[in-house]
Amino acid sequence: MGKYAGMYIKNLPDKPGADDEIMHDLKNMGRLLVKGTVKHSYPFCWRSQTPLIYRGFDCWFIKVEAIKEQMIANNKTTRWVP
């Protein structure tokens, strides 16, 4: 993320984030159309009370049904040790 690498994504009372920096840079480039605040419900971590950030990432999925019988056969020949 270049300049914003390592910065927290949101501004929090005890942790300044990338929001203000991004807004400042967009304004300087003439690309900030509107800056405002919208109040809405937002998910927070029940332990730390920090906002949960949803992000997409690459992941792999295995079609297990296609190899189910092979997996069962392999499990029967595996020596499982606790």
PDB file of N, CA, C and O in Angstrom:
ATOM      1  N   MET A   1       0.813  -1.192   0.000  1.00  0.00           N
ATOM      2  CA  MET A   1       0.000   0.000   0.000  1.00  0.00           C
ATOM      3  C   MET A   1       0.861   1.262   0.000  1.00  0.00           C
ATOM      4  O   MET A   1       0.361   2.356   0.262  1.00  0.00           O
ATOM      5  N   GLY A   2       2.114   1.117  -0.285  1.00  0.00           N
ATOM      6  CA  GLY A   2       2.986   2.280  -0.416  1.00  0.00           C
ATOM      7  C   GLY A   2       3.078   3.103   0.849  1.00  0.00           C
ATOM      8  O   GLY A   2       3.465   2.603   1.905  1.00  0.00           O
ATOM      9  N   LYS A   3       2.725   4.352   0.733  1.00  0.00           N
ATOM     10  CA  LYS A   3       2.815   5.306   1.839  1.00  0.00           C
ATOM     11  C   LYS A   3       2.020   4.869   3.072  1.00  0.00           C
ATOM     12  O   LYS A   3       2.393   5.200   4.198  1.00  0.00           O
ATOM     13  N   TYR A   4       0.943   4.138   2.868  1.00  0.00           N
ATOM     14  CA  TYR A   4       0.050   3.763   3.962  1.00  0.00           C
ATOM     15  C   TYR A   4       0.377   2.392   4.562  1.00  0.00           C
ATOM     16  O   TYR A   4      -0.334   1.920   5.449  1.00  0.00           O
ATOM     17  N   ALA A   5       1.435   1.761   4.089  1.00  0.00           N
ATOM     18  CA  ALA A   5       1.814   0.430   4.584  1.00  0.00           C
ATOM     19  C   ALA A   5       2.062   0.474   6.083  1.00  0.00           C
ATOM     20  O   ALA A   5       2.758   1.358   6.581  1.00  0.00           O
ATOM     21  N   GLY A   6       1.492  -0.476   6.791  1.00  0.00           N
ATOM     22  CA  GLY A   6       1.688  -0.579   8.230  1.00  0.00           C
ATOM     23  C   GLY A   6       0.747   0.280   9.051  1.00  0.00           C
ATOM     24  O   GLY A   6       0.699   0.147  10.273  1.00  0.00           O
ATOM     25  N   MET A   7      -0.002   1.160   8.401  1.00  0.00           N
ATOM     26  CA  MET A   7      -0.948   2.007   9.134  1.00  0.00           C
ATOM     27  C   MET A   7      -2.248   1.233   9.332  1.00  0.00           C
ATOM     28  O   MET A   7      -2.649   0.434   8.486  1.00  0.00           O
ATOM     29  N   TYR A   8      -2.903   1.491  10.475  1.00  0.00           N
ATOM     30  CA  TYR A   8      -4.208   0.893  10.716  1.00  0.00           C
ATOM     31  C   TYR A   8      -5.206   1.554   9.771  1.00  0.00           C
ATOM     32  O   TYR A   8      -5.076   2.739   9.463  1.00  0.00           O
ATOM     33  N   ILE A   9      -6.187   0.807   9.314  1.00  0.00           N
ATOM     34  CA  ILE A   9      -7.095   1.312   8.283  1.00  0.00           C
ATOM     35  C   ILE A   9      -8.043   2.407   8.791  1.00  0.00           C
ATOM     36  O   ILE A   9      -8.394   3.312   8.035  1.00  0.00           O
ATOM     37  N   LYS A  10      -8.454   2.336  10.039  1.00  0.00           N
ATOM     38  CA  LYS A  10      -9.403   3.306  10.595  1.00  0.00           C
ATOM     39  C   LYS A  10      -8.732   4.185  11.642  1.00  0.00           C
ATOM     40  O   LYS A  10      -7.727   3.802  12.241  1.00  0.00           O
ATOM     41  N   ASN A  11      -9.302   5.372  11.854  1.00  0.00           N
ATOM     42  CA  ASN A  11      -8.852   6.241  12.941  1.00  0.00           C
ATOM     43  C   ASN A  11      -9.566   5.830  14.221  1.00  0.00           C
ATOM     44  O   ASN A  11     -10.793   5.735  14.252  1.00  0.00           O
ATOM     45  N   LEU A  12      -8.807   5.590  15.262  1.00  0.00           N
ATOM     46  CA  LEU A  12      -9.361   5.261  16.568  1.00  0.00           C
ATOM     47  C   LEU A  12      -8.827   6.277  17.575  1.00  0.00           C
ATOM     48  O   LEU A  12      -7.795   6.900  17.325  1.00  0.00           O
ATOM     49  N   PRO A  13      -9.502   6.455  18.701  1.00  0.00           N
ATOM     50  CA  PRO A  13      -9.045   7.455  19.681  1.00  0.00           C
ATOM     51  C   PRO A  13      -7.588   7.277  20.102  1.00  0.00           C
ATOM     52  O   PRO A  13      -6.872   8.264  20.270  1.00  0.00           O
ATOM     53  N   ASP A  14      -7.144   6.043  20.274  1.00  0.00           N
ATOM     54  CA  ASP A  14      -5.776   5.807  20.735  1.00  0.00           C
ATOM     55  C   ASP A  14      -4.841   5.331  19.627  1.00  0.00           C
ATOM     56  O   ASP A  14      -3.679   5.023  19.892  1.00  0.00           O
ATOM     57  N   LYS A  15      -5.331   5.267  18.394  1.00  0.00           N
ATOM     58  CA  LYS A  15      -4.539   4.731  17.290  1.00  0.00           C
ATOM     59  C   LYS A  15      -4.861   5.481  16.004  1.00  0.00           C
ATOM     60  O   LYS A  15      -5.829   5.143  15.324  1.00  0.00           O
ATOM     61  N   PRO A  16      -4.056   6.510  15.652  1.00  0.00           N
ATOM     62  CA  PRO A  16      -4.342   7.219  14.403  1.00  0.00           C
ATOM     63  C   PRO A  16      -4.210   6.271  13.214  1.00  0.00           C
ATOM     64  O   PRO A  16      -3.311   5.431  13.171  1.00  0.00           O
ATOM     65  N   GLY A  17      -5.105   6.418  12.268  1.00  0.00           N
ATOM     66  CA  GLY A  17      -5.113   5.504  11.134  1.00  0.00           C
ATOM     67  C   GLY A  17      -4.877   6.193   9.814  1.00  0.00           C
ATOM     68  O   GLY A  17      -4.487   7.359   9.756  1.00  0.00           O
ATOM     69  N   ALA A  18      -5.117   5.457   8.770  1.00  0.00           N
ATOM     70  CA  ALA A  18      -4.847   5.933   7.421  1.00  0.00           C
ATOM     71  C   ALA A  18      -5.949   6.846   6.882  1.00  0.00           C
ATOM     72  O   ALA A  18      -5.719   7.554   5.902  1.00  0.00           O
ATOM     73  N   ASP A  19      -7.124   6.852   7.485  1.00  0.00           N
ATOM     74  CA  ASP A  19      -8.245   7.651   6.971  1.00  0.00           C
ATOM     75  C   ASP A  19      -7.856   9.109   6.701  1.00  0.00           C
ATOM     76  O   ASP A  19      -8.050   9.610   5.593  1.00  0.00           O
ATOM     77  N   ASP A  20      -7.315   9.778   7.700  1.00  0.00           N
ATOM     78  CA  ASP A  20      -6.985  11.199   7.550  1.00  0.00           C
ATOM     79  C   ASP A  20      -5.911  11.420   6.494  1.00  0.00           C
ATOM     80  O   ASP A  20      -5.988  12.373   5.719  1.00  0.00           O
ATOM     81  N   GLU A  21      -4.907  10.544   6.459  1.00  0.00           N
ATOM     82  CA  GLU A  21      -3.840  10.665   5.463  1.00  0.00           C
ATOM     83  C   GLU A  21      -4.391  10.496   4.052  1.00  0.00           C
ATOM     84  O   GLU A  21      -4.027  11.245   3.145  1.00  0.00           O
ATOM     85  N   ILE A  22      -5.257   9.526   3.871  1.00  0.00           N
ATOM     86  CA  ILE A  22      -5.838   9.270   2.552  1.00  0.00           C
ATOM     87  C   ILE A  22      -6.692  10.454   2.122  1.00  0.00           C
ATOM     88  O   ILE A  22      -6.599  10.900   0.978  1.00  0.00           O
ATOM     89  N   MET A  23      -7.525  10.970   3.027  1.00  0.00           N
ATOM     90  CA  MET A  23      -8.360  12.136   2.712  1.00  0.00           C
ATOM     91  C   MET A  23      -7.501  13.334   2.331  1.00  0.00           C
ATOM     92  O   MET A  23      -7.802  14.038   1.367  1.00  0.00           O
ATOM     93  N   HIS A  24      -6.443  13.560   3.080  1.00  0.00           N
ATOM     94  CA  HIS A  24      -5.537  14.685   2.818  1.00  0.00           C
ATOM     95  C   HIS A  24      -4.907  14.548   1.428  1.00  0.00           C
ATOM     96  O   HIS A  24      -4.864  15.510   0.662  1.00  0.00           O
ATOM     97  N   ASP A  25      -4.424  13.356   1.114  1.00  0.00           N
ATOM     98  CA  ASP A  25      -3.789  13.130  -0.186  1.00  0.00           C
ATOM     99  C   ASP A  25      -4.779  13.264  -1.336  1.00  0.00           C
ATOM    100  O   ASP A  25      -4.457  13.851  -2.368  1.00  0.00           O
ATOM    101  N   LEU A  26      -5.987  12.722  -1.162  1.00  0.00           N
ATOM    102  CA  LEU A  26      -7.006  12.854  -2.208  1.00  0.00           C
ATOM    103  C   LEU A  26      -7.370  14.318  -2.448  1.00  0.00           C
ATOM    104  O   LEU A  26      -7.546  14.738  -3.591  1.00  0.00           O
ATOM    105  N   LYS A  27      -7.482  15.091  -1.369  1.00  0.00           N
ATOM    106  CA  LYS A  27      -7.796  16.514  -1.511  1.00  0.00           C
ATOM    107  C   LYS A  27      -6.682  17.240  -2.268  1.00  0.00           C
ATOM    108  O   LYS A  27      -6.958  18.050  -3.153  1.00  0.00           O
ATOM    109  N   ASN A  28      -5.429  16.952  -1.921  1.00  0.00           N
ATOM    110  CA  ASN A  28      -4.301  17.592  -2.590  1.00  0.00           C
ATOM    111  C   ASN A  28      -4.218  17.238  -4.073  1.00  0.00           C
ATOM    112  O   ASN A  28      -3.742  18.041  -4.876  1.00  0.00           O
ATOM    113  N   MET A  29      -4.675  16.045  -4.441  1.00  0.00           N
ATOM    114  CA  MET A  29      -4.668  15.623  -5.847  1.00  0.00           C
ATOM    115  C   MET A  29      -5.907  16.104  -6.596  1.00  0.00           C
ATOM    116  O   MET A  29      -6.023  15.891  -7.803  1.00  0.00           O
ATOM    117  N   GLY A  30      -6.837  16.754  -5.885  1.00  0.00           N
ATOM    118  CA  GLY A  30      -8.068  17.214  -6.519  1.00  0.00           C
ATOM    119  C   GLY A  30      -9.041  16.097  -6.814  1.00  0.00           C
ATOM    120  O   GLY A  30      -9.883  16.232  -7.702  1.00  0.00           O
ATOM    121  N   ARG A  31      -8.945  14.991  -6.088  1.00  0.00           N
ATOM    122  CA  ARG A  31      -9.806  13.832  -6.343  1.00  0.00           C
ATOM    123  C   ARG A  31     -10.826  13.578  -5.243  1.00  0.00           C
ATOM    124  O   ARG A  31     -11.604  12.628  -5.332  1.00  0.00           O
ATOM    125  N   LEU A  32     -10.836  14.406  -4.214  1.00  0.00           N
ATOM    126  CA  LEU A  32     -11.804  14.241  -3.126  1.00  0.00           C
ATOM    127  C   LEU A  32     -13.067  15.000  -3.508  1.00  0.00           C
ATOM    128  O   LEU A  32     -13.054  16.226  -3.621  1.00  0.00           O
ATOM    129  N   LEU A  33     -14.148  14.272  -3.704  1.00  0.00           N
ATOM    130  CA  LEU A  33     -15.402  14.902  -4.106  1.00  0.00           C
ATOM    131  C   LEU A  33     -16.178  15.412  -2.902  1.00  0.00           C
ATOM    132  O   LEU A  33     -16.623  16.560  -2.892  1.00  0.00           O
ATOM    133  N   VAL A  34     -16.343  14.572  -1.892  1.00  0.00           N
ATOM    134  CA  VAL A  34     -17.115  14.927  -0.700  1.00  0.00           C
ATOM    135  C   VAL A  34     -16.471  14.263   0.501  1.00  0.00           C
ATOM    136  O   VAL A  34     -16.051  13.108   0.433  1.00  0.00           O
ATOM    137  N   LYS A  35     -16.394  14.996   1.598  1.00  0.00           N
ATOM    138  CA  LYS A  35     -15.931  14.414   2.847  1.00  0.00           C
ATOM    139  C   LYS A  35     -17.033  14.643   3.877  1.00  0.00           C
ATOM    140  O   LYS A  35     -17.469  15.772   4.101  1.00  0.00           O
ATOM    141  N   GLY A  36     -17.468  13.565   4.490  1.00  0.00           N
ATOM    142  CA  GLY A  36     -18.545  13.680   5.462  1.00  0.00           C
ATOM    143  C   GLY A  36     -18.556  12.476   6.377  1.00  0.00           C
ATOM    144  O   GLY A  36     -17.699  11.597   6.296  1.00  0.00           O
ATOM    145  N   THR A  37     -19.538  12.459   7.239  1.00  0.00           N
ATOM    146  CA  THR A  37     -19.697  11.372   8.184  1.00  0.00           C
ATOM    147  C   THR A  37     -21.075  10.761   8.001  1.00  0.00           C
ATOM    148  O   THR A  37     -22.078  11.471   7.923  1.00  0.00           O
ATOM    149  N   VAL A  38     -21.113   9.448   7.934  1.00  0.00           N
ATOM    150  CA  VAL A  38     -22.368   8.724   7.848  1.00  0.00           C
ATOM    151  C   VAL A  38     -22.435   7.822   9.067  1.00  0.00           C
ATOM    152  O   VAL A  38     -21.533   7.019   9.301  1.00  0.00           O
ATOM    153  N   LYS A  39     -23.496   7.951   9.840  1.00  0.00           N
ATOM    154  CA  LYS A  39     -23.670   7.095  11.023  1.00  0.00           C
ATOM    155  C   LYS A  39     -24.449   5.856  10.618  1.00  0.00           C
ATOM    156  O   LYS A  39     -25.541   5.943  10.056  1.00  0.00           O
ATOM    157  N   HIS A  40     -23.868   4.703  10.912  1.00  0.00           N
ATOM    158  CA  HIS A  40     -24.527   3.440  10.635  1.00  0.00           C
ATOM    159  C   HIS A  40     -23.968   2.394  11.591  1.00  0.00           C
ATOM    160  O   HIS A  40     -22.917   2.592  12.201  1.00  0.00           O
ATOM    161  N   SER A  41     -24.677   1.288  11.711  1.00  0.00           N
ATOM    162  CA  SER A  41     -24.174   0.221  12.577  1.00  0.00           C
ATOM    163  C   SER A  41     -22.961  -0.411  11.914  1.00  0.00           C
ATOM    164  O   SER A  41     -22.890  -0.519  10.689  1.00  0.00           O
ATOM    165  N   TYR A  42     -22.030  -0.819  12.722  1.00  0.00           N
ATOM    166  CA  TYR A  42     -20.789  -1.363  12.207  1.00  0.00           C
ATOM    167  C   TYR A  42     -20.333  -2.472  13.139  1.00  0.00           C
ATOM    168  O   TYR A  42     -20.453  -2.333  14.356  1.00  0.00           O
ATOM    169  N   PRO A  43     -19.809  -3.578  12.599  1.00  0.00           N
ATOM    170  CA  PRO A  43     -19.398  -4.684  13.477  1.00  0.00           C
ATOM    171  C   PRO A  43     -18.103  -4.367  14.221  1.00  0.00           C
ATOM    172  O   PRO A  43     -17.147  -3.856  13.637  1.00  0.00           O
ATOM    173  N   PHE A  44     -18.086  -4.675  15.511  1.00  0.00           N
ATOM    174  CA  PHE A  44     -16.913  -4.466  16.345  1.00  0.00           C
ATOM    175  C   PHE A  44     -16.528  -5.775  17.010  1.00  0.00           C
ATOM    176  O   PHE A  44     -17.384  -6.613  17.297  1.00  0.00           O
ATOM    177  N   CYS A  45     -15.235  -5.946  17.254  1.00  0.00           N
ATOM    178  CA  CYS A  45     -14.738  -7.109  17.973  1.00  0.00           C
ATOM    179  C   CYS A  45     -15.235  -7.042  19.411  1.00  0.00           C
ATOM    180  O   CYS A  45     -15.100  -6.008  20.066  1.00  0.00           O
ATOM    181  N   TRP A  46     -15.800  -8.120  19.900  1.00  0.00           N
ATOM    182  CA  TRP A  46     -16.345  -8.114  21.262  1.00  0.00           C
ATOM    183  C   TRP A  46     -15.244  -8.053  22.309  1.00  0.00           C
ATOM    184  O   TRP A  46     -15.498  -7.638  23.440  1.00  0.00           O
ATOM    185  N   ARG A  47     -14.011  -8.463  21.955  1.00  0.00           N
ATOM    186  CA  ARG A  47     -12.920  -8.428  22.928  1.00  0.00           C
ATOM    187  C   ARG A  47     -12.220  -7.082  22.976  1.00  0.00           C
ATOM    188  O   ARG A  47     -12.053  -6.499  24.047  1.00  0.00           O
ATOM    189  N   SER A  48     -11.809  -6.588  21.812  1.00  0.00           N
ATOM    190  CA  SER A  48     -10.993  -5.366  21.779  1.00  0.00           C
ATOM    191  C   SER A  48     -11.800  -4.112  21.490  1.00  0.00           C
ATOM    192  O   SER A  48     -11.282  -3.002  21.614  1.00  0.00           O
ATOM    193  N   GLN A  49     -13.058  -4.273  21.109  1.00  0.00           N
ATOM    194  CA  GLN A  49     -13.929  -3.155  20.750  1.00  0.00           C
ATOM    195  C   GLN A  49     -13.379  -2.351  19.569  1.00  0.00           C
ATOM    196  O   GLN A  49     -13.668  -1.161  19.444  1.00  0.00           O
ATOM    197  N   THR A  50     -12.590  -2.993  18.702  1.00  0.00           N
ATOM    198  CA  THR A  50     -12.092  -2.340  17.493  1.00  0.00           C
ATOM    199  C   THR A  50     -12.961  -2.755  16.319  1.00  0.00           C
ATOM    200  O   THR A  50     -13.533  -3.845  16.327  1.00  0.00           O
ATOM    201  N   PRO A  51     -13.069  -1.896  15.303  1.00  0.00           N
ATOM    202  CA  PRO A  51     -13.910  -2.243  14.153  1.00  0.00           C
ATOM    203  C   PRO A  51     -13.359  -3.453  13.405  1.00  0.00           C
ATOM    204  O   PRO A  51     -12.147  -3.618  13.267  1.00  0.00           O
ATOM    205  N   LEU A  52     -14.266  -4.287  12.930  1.00  0.00           N
ATOM    206  CA  LEU A  52     -13.882  -5.429  12.116  1.00  0.00           C
ATOM    207  C   LEU A  52     -13.804  -4.966  10.664  1.00  0.00           C
ATOM    208  O   LEU A  52     -14.736  -4.349  10.148  1.00  0.00           O
ATOM    209  N   ILE A  53     -12.702  -5.264  10.024  1.00  0.00           N
ATOM    210  CA  ILE A  53     -12.497  -4.856   8.642  1.00  0.00           C
ATOM    211  C   ILE A  53     -12.647  -6.091   7.756  1.00  0.00           C
ATOM    212  O   ILE A  53     -11.918  -7.071   7.906  1.00  0.00           O
ATOM    213  N   TYR A  54     -13.591  -6.026   6.845  1.00  0.00           N
ATOM    214  CA  TYR A  54     -13.789  -7.121   5.908  1.00  0.00           C
ATOM    215  C   TYR A  54     -12.898  -6.867   4.701  1.00  0.00           C
ATOM    216  O   TYR A  54     -12.872  -5.760   4.164  1.00  0.00           O
ATOM    217  N   ARG A  55     -12.175  -7.886   4.280  1.00  0.00           N
ATOM    218  CA  ARG A  55     -11.329  -7.733   3.113  1.00  0.00           C
ATOM    219  C   ARG A  55     -11.337  -9.035   2.327  1.00  0.00           C
ATOM    220  O   ARG A  55     -11.437 -10.123   2.895  1.00  0.00           O
ATOM    221  N   GLY A  56     -11.232  -8.904   1.038  1.00  0.00           N
ATOM    222  CA  GLY A  56     -11.166 -10.075   0.192  1.00  0.00           C
ATOM    223  C   GLY A  56      -9.744 -10.599   0.113  1.00  0.00           C
ATOM    224  O   GLY A  56      -8.791  -9.823   0.187  1.00  0.00           O
ATOM    225  N   PHE A  57      -9.594 -11.887  -0.034  1.00  0.00           N
ATOM    226  CA  PHE A  57      -8.271 -12.471  -0.196  1.00  0.00           C
ATOM    227  C   PHE A  57      -8.401 -13.763  -0.985  1.00  0.00           C
ATOM    228  O   PHE A  57      -9.456 -14.395  -1.004  1.00  0.00           O
ATOM    229  N   ASP A  58      -7.323 -14.137  -1.628  1.00  0.00           N
ATOM    230  CA  ASP A  58      -7.311 -15.365  -2.409  1.00  0.00           C
ATOM    231  C   ASP A  58      -7.364 -16.573  -1.476  1.00  0.00           C
ATOM    232  O   ASP A  58      -6.728 -16.582  -0.422  1.00  0.00           O
ATOM    233  N   CYS A  59      -8.110 -17.567  -1.864  1.00  0.00           N
ATOM    234  CA  CYS A  59      -8.141 -18.802  -1.081  1.00  0.00           C
ATOM    235  C   CYS A  59      -8.416 -19.971  -2.023  1.00  0.00           C
ATOM    236  O   CYS A  59      -8.910 -19.801  -3.138  1.00  0.00           O
ATOM    237  N   TRP A  60      -8.087 -21.130  -1.548  1.00  0.00           N
ATOM    238  CA  TRP A  60      -8.268 -22.352  -2.322  1.00  0.00           C
ATOM    239  C   TRP A  60      -9.362 -23.193  -1.690  1.00  0.00           C
ATOM    240  O   TRP A  60      -9.506 -23.230  -0.468  1.00  0.00           O
ATOM    241  N   PHE A  61     -10.121 -23.859  -2.521  1.00  0.00           N
ATOM    242  CA  PHE A  61     -11.129 -24.788  -2.045  1.00  0.00           C
ATOM    243  C   PHE A  61     -10.876 -26.137  -2.713  1.00  0.00           C
ATOM    244  O   PHE A  61     -10.527 -26.197  -3.892  1.00  0.00           O
ATOM    245  N   ILE A  62     -11.051 -27.202  -1.964  1.00  0.00           N
ATOM    246  CA  ILE A  62     -10.833 -28.543  -2.492  1.00  0.00           C
ATOM    247  C   ILE A  62     -12.184 -29.234  -2.622  1.00  0.00           C
ATOM    248  O   ILE A  62     -12.986 -29.235  -1.689  1.00  0.00           O
ATOM    249  N   LYS A  63     -12.419 -29.807  -3.762  1.00  0.00           N
ATOM    250  CA  LYS A  63     -13.660 -30.546  -4.006  1.00  0.00           C
ATOM    251  C   LYS A  63     -13.519 -31.917  -3.337  1.00  0.00           C
ATOM    252  O   LYS A  63     -13.126 -32.895  -3.973  1.00  0.00           O
ATOM    253  N   VAL A  64     -13.845 -31.969  -2.056  1.00  0.00           N
ATOM    254  CA  VAL A  64     -13.604 -33.147  -1.225  1.00  0.00           C
ATOM    255  C   VAL A  64     -14.435 -34.345  -1.679  1.00  0.00           C
ATOM    256  O   VAL A  64     -13.962 -35.480  -1.631  1.00  0.00           O
ATOM    257  N   GLU A  65     -15.653 -34.103  -2.113  1.00  0.00           N
ATOM    258  CA  GLU A  65     -16.509 -35.219  -2.520  1.00  0.00           C
ATOM    259  C   GLU A  65     -15.855 -36.055  -3.618  1.00  0.00           C
ATOM    260  O   GLU A  65     -16.053 -37.269  -3.675  1.00  0.00           O
ATOM    261  N   ALA A  66     -15.078 -35.415  -4.487  1.00  0.00           N
ATOM    262  CA  ALA A  66     -14.444 -36.135  -5.595  1.00  0.00           C
ATOM    263  C   ALA A  66     -13.340 -37.076  -5.127  1.00  0.00           C
ATOM    264  O   ALA A  66     -13.018 -38.040  -5.822  1.00  0.00           O
ATOM    265  N   ILE A  67     -12.757 -36.812  -3.960  1.00  0.00           N
ATOM    266  CA  ILE A  67     -11.649 -37.647  -3.461  1.00  0.00           C
ATOM    267  C   ILE A  67     -11.988 -38.306  -2.126  1.00  0.00           C
ATOM    268  O   ILE A  67     -11.100 -38.795  -1.429  1.00  0.00           O
ATOM    269  N   LYS A  68     -13.263 -38.317  -1.775  1.00  0.00           N
ATOM    270  CA  LYS A  68     -13.698 -38.840  -0.480  1.00  0.00           C
ATOM    271  C   LYS A  68     -13.256 -40.285  -0.252  1.00  0.00           C
ATOM    272  O   LYS A  68     -12.694 -40.597   0.798  1.00  0.00           O
ATOM    273  N   GLU A  69     -13.498 -41.160  -1.210  1.00  0.00           N
ATOM    274  CA  GLU A  69     -13.150 -42.578  -1.050  1.00  0.00           C
ATOM    275  C   GLU A  69     -11.645 -42.753  -0.906  1.00  0.00           C
ATOM    276  O   GLU A  69     -11.196 -43.565  -0.097  1.00  0.00           O
ATOM    277  N   GLN A  70     -10.862 -42.010  -1.670  1.00  0.00           N
ATOM    278  CA  GLN A  70      -9.405 -42.088  -1.587  1.00  0.00           C
ATOM    279  C   GLN A  70      -8.927 -41.609  -0.214  1.00  0.00           C
ATOM    280  O   GLN A  70      -8.000 -42.186   0.354  1.00  0.00           O
ATOM    281  N   MET A  71      -9.548 -40.567   0.315  1.00  0.00           N
ATOM    282  CA  MET A  71      -9.179 -40.055   1.643  1.00  0.00           C
ATOM    283  C   MET A  71      -9.484 -41.079   2.731  1.00  0.00           C
ATOM    284  O   MET A  71      -8.688 -41.271   3.650  1.00  0.00           O
ATOM    285  N   ILE A  72     -10.638 -41.736   2.627  1.00  0.00           N
ATOM    286  CA  ILE A  72     -11.009 -42.755   3.613  1.00  0.00           C
ATOM    287  C   ILE A  72     -10.018 -43.915   3.563  1.00  0.00           C
ATOM    288  O   ILE A  72      -9.584 -44.412   4.602  1.00  0.00           O
ATOM    289  N   ALA A  73      -9.666 -44.341   2.363  1.00  0.00           N
ATOM    290  CA  ALA A  73      -8.701 -45.440   2.217  1.00  0.00           C
ATOM    291  C   ALA A  73      -7.342 -45.045   2.790  1.00  0.00           C
ATOM    292  O   ALA A  73      -6.706 -45.844   3.478  1.00  0.00           O
ATOM    293  N   ASN A  74      -6.894 -43.831   2.515  1.00  0.00           N
ATOM    294  CA  ASN A  74      -5.608 -43.362   3.047  1.00  0.00           C
ATOM    295  C   ASN A  74      -5.636 -43.241   4.563  1.00  0.00           C
ATOM    296  O   ASN A  74      -4.642 -43.543   5.224  1.00  0.00           O
ATOM    297  N   ASN A  75      -6.756 -42.806   5.119  1.00  0.00           N
ATOM    298  CA  ASN A  75      -6.872 -42.688   6.575  1.00  0.00           C
ATOM    299  C   ASN A  75      -6.774 -44.054   7.257  1.00  0.00           C
ATOM    300  O   ASN A  75      -6.255 -44.160   8.368  1.00  0.00           O
ATOM    301  N   LYS A  76      -7.269 -45.089   6.595  1.00  0.00           N
ATOM    302  CA  LYS A  76      -7.204 -46.428   7.174  1.00  0.00           C
ATOM    303  C   LYS A  76      -5.774 -46.956   7.228  1.00  0.00           C
ATOM    304  O   LYS A  76      -5.466 -47.807   8.061  1.00  0.00           O
ATOM    305  N   THR A  77      -4.895 -46.465   6.353  1.00  0.00           N
ATOM    306  CA  THR A  77      -3.503 -46.921   6.344  1.00  0.00           C
ATOM    307  C   THR A  77      -2.579 -45.991   7.122  1.00  0.00           C
ATOM    308  O   THR A  77      -1.380 -46.251   7.224  1.00  0.00           O
ATOM    309  N   THR A  78      -3.122 -44.925   7.664  1.00  0.00           N
ATOM    310  CA  THR A  78      -2.312 -43.962   8.413  1.00  0.00           C
ATOM    311  C   THR A  78      -2.221 -44.371   9.870  1.00  0.00           C
ATOM    312  O   THR A  78      -3.216 -44.771  10.474  1.00  0.00           O
ATOM    313  N   ARG A  79      -1.035 -44.271  10.428  1.00  0.00           N
ATOM    314  CA  ARG A  79      -0.848 -44.559  11.860  1.00  0.00           C
ATOM    315  C   ARG A  79      -0.984 -43.252  12.617  1.00  0.00           C
ATOM    316  O   ARG A  79      -0.076 -42.422  12.588  1.00  0.00           O
ATOM    317  N   TRP A  80      -2.102 -43.059  13.289  1.00  0.00           N
ATOM    318  CA  TRP A  80      -2.389 -41.827  14.025  1.00  0.00           C
ATOM    319  C   TRP A  80      -1.810 -41.934  15.433  1.00  0.00           C
ATOM    320  O   TRP A  80      -2.102 -42.885  16.159  1.00  0.00           O
ATOM    321  N   VAL A  81      -1.002 -40.973  15.810  1.00  0.00           N
ATOM    322  CA  VAL A  81      -0.383 -40.965  17.139  1.00  0.00           C
ATOM    323  C   VAL A  81      -0.831 -39.705  17.876  1.00  0.00           C
ATOM    324  O   VAL A  81      -0.675 -38.598  17.362  1.00  0.00           O
ATOM    325  N   PRO A  82      -1.389 -39.867  19.083  1.00  0.00           N
ATOM    326  CA  PRO A  82      -1.841 -38.668  19.821  1.00  0.00           C
ATOM    327  C   PRO A  82      -0.678 -37.819  20.304  1.00  0.00           C
ATOM    328  O   PRO A  82      -0.889 -36.785  20.936  1.00  0.00           O
TER     329      PRO A  82
END
